[in-house]
Amino acid sequence: MQDSLFIYCLNVALVWQRWLCETFRSEAVAAKTQAHRQVHLNLRLARTYLAATDPTVSKRTWQVPMEELTKTKHGPTQERWHRALKDKAFDLIRDLTILETQPEHFHKVLNIGTVSTNVFLRRIHNFALDMGWLPWPVVVKRQWPAIE
């Protein structure tokens, strides 16, 4: 009797687990499908929530972190930053709104620029992340091209 009761309980548990997995899987697929269908709506919602915490978030361009990061430097280091930011490759993103930046924008800058451009763009990107001006990385750490 105990063996049959154990088998029955085990069978009920497996059926319940299978039902839960199928339910969560279908809900996950539905959420993913909805997110793909409403890309522009989701982006607007994200901007709205971010604008509630920082009113300038929708207008901030990459020029702002470039200038603010340069202000944190002194002496020869600050001069080096001024020279580096005059690089023509940065003109591609200088007036681009931070929230509208796609990885393709950074890849264009990196393809036009030099090794130095790679180094300075990483620092600007990380500064914007640290300041909370960029809600998520444009390029994740392992996807940045190697510095050669």
C-alpha positions in Angstrom: 0.0 0.0 0.0 2.8 2.4 0.9 4.6 1.7 -2.4 1.5 2.4 -4.5 0.8 5.6 -2.5 4.4 6.8 -3.1 4.2 6.0 -6.8 0.8 7.9 -7.0 2.3 10.9 -5.2 5.4 10.9 -7.5 3.2 10.6 -10.6 1.0 13.5 -9.4 4.1 15.6 -8.8 5.5 14.9 -12.2 2.2 15.8 -13.9 2.0 19.0 -11.9 5.7 19.9 -12.8 5.1 19.2 -16.5 1.9 21.4 -16.4 3.9 24.2 -14.7 6.7 24.0 -17.3 4.3 24.1 -20.2 2.4 27.1 -18.6 5.5 29.1 -18.0 6.9 28.3 -21.4 3.8 29.5 -23.2 3.7 32.7 -21.0 7.4 33.4 -21.8 6.8 32.9 -25.6 3.7 35.2 -25.4 5.7 37.9 -23.6 8.6 37.6 -26.1 6.2 37.8 -29.0 4.5 40.9 -27.5 7.8 42.6 -26.9 8.8 42.1 -30.6 5.5 43.4 -31.8 5.6 46.5 -29.6 9.3 47.6 -30.0 8.5 51.3 -30.5 5.9 51.3 -27.6 8.4 49.6 -25.3 11.1 52.1 -26.2 8.7 55.0 -25.5 7.7 53.6 -22.2 11.3 53.2 -21.2 12.0 56.8 -22.2 9.0 58.0 -20.2 10.2 56.2 -17.1 13.7 57.5 -17.5 12.5 61.0 -18.1 10.6 60.9 -14.8 13.9 60.5 -13.0 16.1 62.7 -15.3 14.3 65.3 -17.4 17.3 65.8 -19.7 17.8 62.1 -20.5 15.9 62.4 -23.9 18.1 65.3 -25.1 21.6 64.3 -23.7 24.1 63.6 -26.5 27.4 61.9 -26.4 29.1 65.3 -26.3 28.0 65.7 -22.7 29.9 62.7 -21.3 32.9 63.7 -23.5 32.9 67.2 -21.9 32.2 66.1 -18.4 34.8 63.3 -18.4 37.4 65.8 -19.7 36.6 68.2 -16.8 37.6 65.5 -14.4 41.1 65.4 -15.8 44.0 67.8 -15.0 47.2 69.0 -16.6 48.7 66.9 -19.4 45.9 64.2 -19.1 43.2 66.8 -19.7 45.2 68.1 -22.8 45.4 64.5 -24.0 41.6 64.1 -23.7 41.0 67.3 -25.6 43.2 66.1 -28.4 41.6 62.6 -28.4 38.1 64.0 -28.6 39.0 66.0 -31.7 39.2 62.7 -33.6 36.9 62.8 -36.6 35.6 59.3 -35.7 33.8 60.8 -32.7 31.9 63.1 -35.0 29.7 60.2 -35.9 28.2 60.0 -32.3 29.0 63.5 -30.9 25.4 64.8 -31.6 23.7 61.4 -31.3 21.3 61.1 -28.3 22.6 58.6 -25.8 19.4 56.7 -25.5 19.1 56.2 -29.3 22.6 54.8 -29.6 22.9 51.3 -31.2 25.9 49.1 -31.3 26.2 49.8 -35.0 27.0 53.5 -34.2 29.9 52.4 -32.0 31.2 49.9 -34.6 31.3 52.7 -37.2 33.3 54.9 -34.9 35.7 52.0 -34.1 36.1 51.1 -37.8 37.0 54.7 -38.7 39.1 55.4 -35.7 42.4 54.1 -34.3 43.4 52.0 -31.3 43.3 55.2 -29.3 39.7 55.8 -30.4 38.8 52.3 -29.1 40.4 53.2 -25.7 38.7 56.6 -25.3 35.3 55.4 -26.6 35.3 52.6 -23.9 36.1 55.2 -21.2 33.4 57.5 -22.4 30.9 54.6 -22.6 31.8 53.4 -19.1 31.6 57.0 -17.7 28.1 57.4 -19.1 27.1 54.1 -17.5 28.6 55.1 -14.2 26.8 58.4 -14.2 23.5 56.7 -14.9 23.1 58.5 -18.3 23.2 55.2 -20.1 20.7 52.7 -18.6 22.4 49.6 -20.1 25.6 49.0 -22.1 25.6 49.8 -25.8 28.3 47.2 -26.3 28.8 44.5 -23.6 32.3 44.1 -22.3 33.2 40.9 -24.2 32.0 42.3 -27.5 34.4 45.3 -27.6 37.1 44.8 -30.2 40.5 43.8 -28.7 42.9 46.7 -28.1 46.0 46.0 -30.2 
